[in-house]
Amino acid sequence: MNGKQDTNGDSVGYGKLGLFDTVCIIVGIVIGTSIFTTPPTIFDNTASAWEGLGVWFFCGVLSLVGALCYAELATAYPRSGGDYVYLTRAFDRPIGFLFGWAQLAVVLSGSTGAMAFIFGEYCAVLMNVPEADRSEYATNAAIGAVGGLTLLNFFGVVLGKWIQNGLVILKLVGLLLIVVAGLLSFKSDAMEVGTHVRGGGGLGVAIILVLYAYGGWNDAAFVAADMKRRSDIPKALILGTLGITVLYLLVNYAYIVGLGWTEATHFRPTIAADILAYFGNTGATFITLIVMISALGAMNGLIFTGSRVYMSLGKEHRLFSLLGRWNATLKAPIWSLLVQAIFTIGMIYLVGTAKGRDWMDEQLSRVSIPAIPWNRYFGGFNTLFAGTAPVFWIFFLLTGFAFFTLRARDPHIERPFKLKKPWYPILPLIFCGMCVFGLFSALNYAGWISLLGFVPLALGIPLYLLSGDRANPAASESTGVSQNASDEDS
């Protein structure tokens, strides 16, 4: 086995990430901007304050169930790439390739681009840029943020984790101030429902929106090979998910008691600023800074973890071999980071700007496809998320199936963390059920817009056929080991 043994007998790879570092990655990715904008919509689709808080708690429990399943997979196969490794091992090369391609072409690049564009928009507000110039300013700021964070990640795991840890600490301080402001402005009748009636979307829409707010905890599995101790993988997944659940409950409780239930159900993207108004005129500026920091933290976490997926893709598929190179001097997957940045910046231009959206609609009209209703889902990137969510849930569900397949295929592999009866098979089945619900809801919500995800996914099929054969450690290894430190640029 590569690596060495620590004093407790845990497998130690070549990585530099400790438990705290990995928890920060999870918190940084999951807590993006949803907690600052979507609670009113979620509350509007629930019948009461307690039901609203119950949805956040319920989805936190579902996320914890998923984290427990990923904890077993990540400790059994602790290579960089997470789902890519599990899907390749369970269902062979084509499925693993399509997962990696989908992450690069749409899912992770789109998520990073969305966070970058939100950062740019809030930056324009902070700098008092005139309304007419804000779109261009936001685009340039977004591209600059992607380029800057990518460049910082060139300098290895250590610098990347310091940046992530610092951004997460600042983010947590901001969220705790929201909690404090809500409790200080406590309204005695806050929990009274009044005349509120559950919104037209209903409880199902509320659950989907909250699950989206929890999205990203599984990305920690992408960097399993960068962790110092194999035993820290389940701890990071469980502690990260539990911590986020508690924080989300506190923040949403603060929204309700600080504004009152009826007011908290009224849609507007400034609910956090309304709470921080307790501190006076500086509240708006402060929430702007919090959102910007939160967006940067999510971006950095996605850039760091995503590059590990593409590195694994490059190691095993000739067409993307450049992505599999590890720079031994800088201790980072330089080419993977660069290509990821190119895709993300392209996404910012195509989806985040009027010129890009018009160009895409023009290309669609040439093949008699209707223009994309960019404003139907609250803007360009939200439309992209709606259209690609079904692809995300398909691969999430396949990972749930892979859990059972790998139990049968590799019964003798070492599993430092293993779900036992009665948790197995109950928890993996619950996880698969959550994914089925998510897939059905996403398809129902997106309709034909889901082609935004399925068309790029389909393009991955000819790319796979062109990729050729190459050594396939994910499918052939009987044990999971850290590999990336032994691979150098050639």
Beta strands, then each sheet from edge to edge (+ up, - down):
strand 1: 4-5
strand 2: 11-12
sheet 1: 1+ 2-
end
